[in-house]
Amino acid sequence: MDVFFDVYSGHNMGLEYVVAKNAMGSLDTLSLLFYKYLIAAVFVAFIRLKNEKGPLFRKRDVVLFFISAVAGYIFTDLCEYSAMLYMPISLVSIIVTFIPILSIVIEAVIYKRKTSFKVIIGVFICIFGVSLIVGVDWSILLEGRLIGYLLTFAVIFS
């Protein structure tokens, strides 16, 4: 069952760009984020209330939850969706694949861990795979405006 959810979430993550770009034809970025997280909150609340007794959340967790949501998800999606207004979706998705690479670099610097050869090969396979699937067109590298690149790199560093 876990494999099913992994495949399902990976599939839907890839479709998010297409759905978001189409939705931004009729919604502004903040409205799209609001509806996305409203639907998710309703589903999570329903599942939580159905499966567990007691309150939906503890009062002491509200501030931490809010900060985590804004910093970890909402800011990231805001930058990502806004970047789609300034650059092609394919370029945004390729740049966003550098998130695990930055994590590897941070881990090596902070924890002083040596990166294994397998991890380095995996990074190249990841970038190559996304480029292959998305279909990299080298002419689009210069197509995005500076603000699009800044927003996309903000996603990586957030």
N, C-alpha and C positions, 0 to 999 in steps of 0.2 A: 504494500500500500504506500510506503514511503517513496518508492521509486515513481509511482504514479503521480504523487504530488510534486516531486522534483521536476518531472517532465512537464507536468501541467503548468507549474509556476514559471519554468524556463520558457515555455512556449508563449505564455501570456505576457511575460516581460518583453519579449521580442515584438509582440503585437502592440505594446503600449505606445510606441512611437507613432505607428500608423493611426491608431485610434485618436491619440492626442492631437496629431496634426490635423486630422479631419474635424475633430471637435472644435479646434481653435478657429475654424472657419466661421463658426457661429457664436462661440463663447470667448471671452477674454481669458487670459492665463489664470488669474486669481479665481474666477468663477469655475473654471475647469478643475482647479485644485480643490475648491470647496466641495463640489459635487463628488469628486473622486473620494475624498476622505469622509464625507458624510455617508456615502454608501458603505464604505469599509467599516465605519463606526457602528452603523446600524447592524451589519452582519456580525461583527465581533460582539456587540452587546447582546444580540439575540442568542448566539452560541454560548456566551458566558452565562447568561441568565438561565438558559436551558440546562447546562451541564453542572453548574455550581450553585450552591446555596449561599446566601449572604449578600452583602453589598456588591455593587458592580466594581468599585475600587475603594481603596482606603484614602482618607483625606490627606494623609501625609505623603502619598504618592502623586498627588495631583500636580504639584509644582515640578517635580522631577520628570513626570510624564510629559508635561507641556514643553519643557525645555528640550527634552529628547526629541519630541515630535517636530518642533520647529527647526532645531539644528540638524537633525538627522534625516528627516524626510521632506518636510514642507519646503525648506530653503533649497534643498537639492532638486526637487521637482520643479520649483519655481525657476531656478536657473536653467534647468534642462529644457523646459517647455519654452522659456523665453528665448533661449539660444536657437530653437527651431524656427523662430520668426526671422532670424538673421542668417542662417546657414542651412544647407541641405541636411535632411535627417540622417542620411548615410554618413556624413562627416561627423555629426554629433555622436552617433552610435560608435563610430570607430574611436573617437577621442575618449569616450566614456569607458572603453575597455581598458584604459590605462589605470583605472581605480585599483585593481589588484596589484599592479606593478608598483604604484606608489606605496601601497600597504607593505609590500615586500621590502622596499627601500627603507621605509620607516622602521620596520622590524629589525632590519640589519643595523641601522644606526642606533636606535634606542636600546635594543636588547643585545646588541653586538653579536648577533648570530650570523654565521656564514651562510650565504645562499647556496643551496646545492645545485649541481648541474641539472638535475631533473626539473627543478623549479624554473631555471633559466630557459630550458627547452620548452617547458610548459607555457611560459610567457610568450615566446615567439609563436608557438602553435596557436595560442589564444588570439593574438593579433592577426596572424595569417588567416585563421578561421573566420573571424568576424569580417575581415576585409574581403575574403572570398565570398562569404554569404551575402554581405551587403553589396558587394561589387564595387571595389575601389576604382574610382576614376580620378587619376592624378590631377586632372585639370580642375577638379572641384576644390583642391587644397587652397587655392587662392580665391575661391568664390565667396567664402564667408567674410562678413565684415568683422572688424576688430572686436566689436561688442559681442558678437556671437562666440568668438574664440574665448574671450574673457569669461563669459557666462559658462561656457562648457568647462573651462579649466577650474572655475569656482565649484562645479559639481565634483570634480576629482578631488579637490582639496577640502571639501566639506565633509 
